[in-house]
Amino acid sequence: MRLVLSLILAALTVQPAKAGSAVASDGNGHLSISFGHSKEVDKRSALELGRRLHGTNVRPMPTVRSESGPYHHPITARSRAA
């Protein structure tokens, strides 16, 4: 009986993690990140940090959801000078 009660209590207390991440850039290579909160909170925090450190021209970077976890990774592309 104790085992059943323990399993029921454990099942009720387990909640899915809703952690996110966000990356903001000023276009000059300066990045600001935030992670571990909801997506909206992380986006706002990354933008506030970026604007405080790097000026007002900070924008959120597009991200792709990771297959291995709840975090998002920025989409980056390298360009080659011809």
N, C-alpha and C positions, 0 to 999 in steps of 0.2 A: 504494500500500500504506500509506503514511504517513497519507493522508487517511482511509482506512477505519479504521485504528487510532485516529486522533484522534477520529473520530466515535463509535466504540464507547466509548472512555474518557469522552467528554463525556456520552453517554447514561447511562453507569453512575453518574456523579457527580451528575447532576441529580436532585434529590429534591423532592417537592412540599412547599411551605411549609405548616407546621402552626401558623401564628400565630393567636392568638385575641385576645379582649379581654373585659373585664368592667367593669361599672359597679355601684357600691354606693351606697346613699342612706340617710340617717338619717331621712327623712321630713320634714325641715325645710328642704329645699333644698340641703343639703350633699352633694356628689357626690365619690366617690373612684373613680379609674379605674386600670386596669392593662392593658397591651397588649404584644404582641410575643412572648409565650410560649404554651405550651399553654393551652387553656381552663381546665383545673383550676388551674394555677399562677396564671393571671391572676385567677381568682375568689378564690382564697385571698389573693393580694396586695392586691386591692382591699378585701376585708373587713378585713384586718389594718390597712391604712392608715386606713380609715374609722374603725375602732374606736379607733385610737391618737389620731386627730385630733378625732373628733366624739362619742365615747362608745360605749357598748355596744349601743345601739339601731340598729345598722347592718345592713341587709339587702341581698342582691343584687337588682338590678333585672332584670326579664325583658328579653330581647333578641331581635332578629330578625336573621337572617343577611343580609348585604348581597349583592346580585346582582353587584356589581362587584368584589368582593374577599373575602378570607378573614375580614374583621373583622365583628363583630356590633355592632349599633346599639341603644341602649336604646329601649324602647317608652315613649313619653310621650304624655300627653293633657292638653290644657288644659281647665279647667272655667270656665264663665262664671257669674258671680254674677248672679242674676235680680233 
